[in-house]
Amino acid sequence: MSGLETRGLVIDVPGRSAGRPLDLDIAPGQRWGVLGPNGAGKTTLMHTLAGLRAPRTGEVRLDGRPLARLRRRDLARRLGVVFQERHDDFPATVRETALIGRHPYLAPWQQEGPEDHARAEAALERLELAHLAERELATLSGGERQRVSLATVLTQAPGVWLADEPTNHLDLHHQVAVMGLLAEQADQGRSLVMCLHDLNLAARWCSHLLLLFPDGEACWGPAEAMLVPAALERLYDQPLTCVEVDGAPVFVPRR
Ligand SMILES: Nc1ncnc2c1ncn2[C@@H]1O[C@H](COP(=O)(O)OP(=O)(O)OP(=O)(O)O)[C@@H](O)[C@H]1O
C-alpha cells in the first residue's frame, strides 16, 4: 500500500511570504487530519499533495518517488481525491459518475467491464446511493453529491485518499458513516489525509494531525499530542472548553 511524504514542502499560498517547510510521513494505515482556520491553506495543501499545484519549494513523494516523475495515469490509479464543490457541467448519472473511478484502469475508449460495474455498484451501495444510480447528478442534494464523490474514489480504490472536508453537507448519520468508511480504508492499509473543520470529528477519527496557521506556521504529529486546548485556541483564535466523553476529548467553543 502507498505512503505519501513531503520533504521541505512550502505550499504556494498567494501573498504569503513564507511558511514552515512540511516534512510529513503519511504512512499506510494512518489517518491524517488537517486543521486550520479559513484561508490557512488546507485546500492549497491538498491540491499540492495531489500534484495539481506546484509547491513553492520542496517536494511530495508517493512511495518514495517524486510526484512530478510519476505518469498521470499511474498517479490516477494510486491517489484519489475528494474535493470540495465540484461543478460538473456535463450531464451524467450517479452510476456513470461512480464509473469514472475506473477510467485510470481502462485503455482510451475501452468500455467498462463487469468487474468495473461490480465495483461501482458496491461503492454506491456502501454510500447508500444505490436507489439514486439513474439520477442525474445535477438533481442531487449537496450531501448526496458529496457521497457520489466519495463513491467515485471508492470505485477507483487508490492507495492514498485525499479528502477536502469529506463530511461537508452531510447529516450526522452520514458524517459518522463516511468517517467509518475512511477509517476502514486506512485499516486496510491505505493512507488518508483529510481537511476537517469539525475538531471533534478530528479528535475521534484521526491518528495524526497537522495544524496549519494562517501565517504559514505549522505543527504536526500524533493526534493526542496535537489536541492541546491552548494550541487549538490559538489556531482558531477562539476560546474553547474541553470536556471528556467516553474517554475522548470534546471541544466546545466558549462565548
Ligand atoms: N487563485 C488565487 N488567487 C489569490 N488568492 C488565492 C487564490 N487561491 C487561493 N488563494 C488564497 O490562498 C489562501 C489559502 O486558500 P485555501 O483555499 O487553501 O484555504 P483553506 O484553508 O482551504 O480555507 P477554507 O477553510 O476557507 O476552505 C486564502 O487566503 C485564499 O484566498
The ligand as an SDF file (V2000), in Angstrom:
LIG
                    3D

 31 33  0  0  0  0  0  0  0  0999 V2000
   -6.0810   31.9930   -7.1790 N   0  0  0  0  0  0  0  0  0  0  0  0
   -5.9140   32.6600   -6.0350 C   0  0  0  0  0  0  0  0  0  0  0  0
   -5.6330   33.9850   -6.0480 N   0  0  0  0  0  0  0  0  0  0  0  0
   -5.4500   34.6790   -4.8900 C   0  0  0  0  0  0  0  0  0  0  0  0
   -5.5330   34.1150   -3.6780 N   0  0  0  0  0  0  0  0  0  0  0  0
   -5.8090   32.8090   -3.6290 C   0  0  0  0  0  0  0  0  0  0  0  0
   -6.0040   32.0020   -4.7800 C   0  0  0  0  0  0  0  0  0  0  0  0
   -6.2590   30.7250   -4.3910 N   0  0  0  0  0  0  0  0  0  0  0  0
   -6.2230   30.7310   -3.0360 C   0  0  0  0  0  0  0  0  0  0  0  0
   -5.9580   31.9740   -2.5770 N   0  0  0  0  0  0  0  0  0  0  0  0
   -5.8310   32.3780   -1.1650 C   0  0  0  0  0  0  0  0  0  0  0  0
   -4.9620   31.4600   -0.5300 O   0  0  0  0  0  0  0  0  0  0  0  0
   -5.3630   31.3090    0.8290 C   0  0  0  0  0  0  0  0  0  0  0  0
   -5.4820   29.8180    1.1480 C   0  0  0  0  0  0  0  0  0  0  0  0
   -6.6280   29.2940    0.4850 O   0  0  0  0  0  0  0  0  0  0  0  0
   -7.1480   27.8200    0.7630 P   0  0  0  0  0  0  0  0  0  0  0  0
   -8.3530   27.6140   -0.0940 O   0  0  0  0  0  0  0  0  0  0  0  0
   -6.0280   26.8800    0.6220 O   0  0  0  0  0  0  0  0  0  0  0  0
   -7.5670   27.9290    2.3090 O   0  0  0  0  0  0  0  0  0  0  0  0
   -8.3490   26.8830    3.2380 P   0  0  0  0  0  0  0  0  0  0  0  0
   -7.5210   26.7050    4.4670 O   0  0  0  0  0  0  0  0  0  0  0  0
   -8.7020   25.6700    2.4700 O   0  0  0  0  0  0  0  0  0  0  0  0
   -9.6560   27.7140    3.6080 O   0  0  0  0  0  0  0  0  0  0  0  0
  -11.1920   27.2670    3.9220 P   0  0  0  0  0  0  0  0  0  0  0  0
  -11.2010   26.7650    5.3390 O   0  0  0  0  0  0  0  0  0  0  0  0
  -11.9250   28.5730    3.8070 O   0  0  0  0  0  0  0  0  0  0  0  0
  -11.6090   26.2520    2.9100 O   0  0  0  0  0  0  0  0  0  0  0  0
   -6.6640   32.0730    1.0160 C   0  0  0  0  0  0  0  0  0  0  0  0
   -6.3950   33.3050    1.6470 O   0  0  0  0  0  0  0  0  0  0  0  0
   -7.1360   32.2810   -0.4080 C   0  0  0  0  0  0  0  0  0  0  0  0
   -7.8930   33.4720   -0.5330 O   0  0  0  0  0  0  0  0  0  0  0  0
  1  2  1  0
  2  3  1  0
  2  7  2  0
  3  4  2  0
  4  5  1  0
  5  6  2  0
  6  7  1  0
  6 10  1  0
  7  8  1  0
  8  9  2  0
  9 10  1  0
 10 11  1  0
 11 12  1  0
 11 30  1  0
 12 13  1  0
 13 14  1  0
 13 28  1  0
 14 15  1  0
 15 16  1  0
 16 17  2  0
 16 18  1  0
 16 19  1  0
 19 20  1  0
 20 21  2  0
 20 22  1  0
 20 23  1  0
 23 24  1  0
 24 25  2  0
 24 26  1  0
 24 27  1  0
 28 29  1  0
 28 30  1  0
 30 31  1  0
M  END
$$$$
